[in-house]
């Protein structure tokens, strides 16, 4: 992963962490449910963006190497991992596009 991507992902994770801390605080303080839900959605959006970026990085590096390589077992393993990610995203109703 390049430095720019790593920095962006780190920033997004810090943002998600901050929002999650806000959710905890708001819950303790008995904040309006809609406001808490909005904060939860902000955490989810930040994590979805990180997930998409990590998947793109994985596709551009690890998967590309495996597909171009000679090791059929490694290629199948890598493609299986990606298929598993898509299956999990469907089960959890995530948007792979980060929307």
Buried (B, 14 or more C-beta within 10 A) or exposed (E): EEEEBEEBBEEBBEBBEBBBEBBEEBEEEEBEEEEBEBBBEBBBBBBBBBBBBBBEBBEEEBBEEBEEEEEEEBBEEBEEEBEEBEEEBEEEEBEEEBE
